[in-house]
Amino acid sequence: MEDRLDIVFAALADPTRRAILAMLLEDDMAVTDVAEPFQMSLAAVSKHLAILTRAGLISQEKRGRVKWCKLEPDALKDASIWMQSFGQFEAVNLDAFERFLAAELNG
């Protein structure tokens, strides 16, 4: 389980990838729609999507000529359980966890 957590937390460590996950909370999206709000190339966004896919946080499928991304919320279950064990975090409250880590590393 720890290797899986490492992969999930590494994927969540990047603010662009967290923003992509937030976008996918609404609905499945085409890769080009995911890339639209970011000031980076489609290739760069595709690399972020590949990392999220490897972590199991999203899935991608081709529908016709369009590649779609879908959030896989169950992938956060183990990470959520791990964070809840600390007692001071709500389920999948990644902002609070990020502040905790920053305080621990800087303190």
C-alpha positions, 0 to 999 in steps of 0.5 A: 500500500505504501508504494501506491500512496507514494505514487498518488501523493507524488501525482497530487504534489503538483498544483496543475495536476490538482487543478485538473482533478478539480476540473474533472470533478464536474464531468468527463472532459476531452483532453483538449478541454482539460488543456485549455485553461493552462498556459502550457502546450498540449504535450505538457498537459498530456504528461500531467494526464499520464502521471494522473493515469499511472496513479489511478486518479483518472482514466482515459479512453478514446471515443471516436477521434477524441480522447476523454479523461474521467476522474477515478475517485476511489483511487483517493480512498487509501490516501484519505484513510491514511490522512484520517489516521492523523485525526486532524484532517478531513477526508481528502482535504489536500489543502490542509495536508499541504499546509501541515507538510509545509509547517513540518518541513519549515518548522 
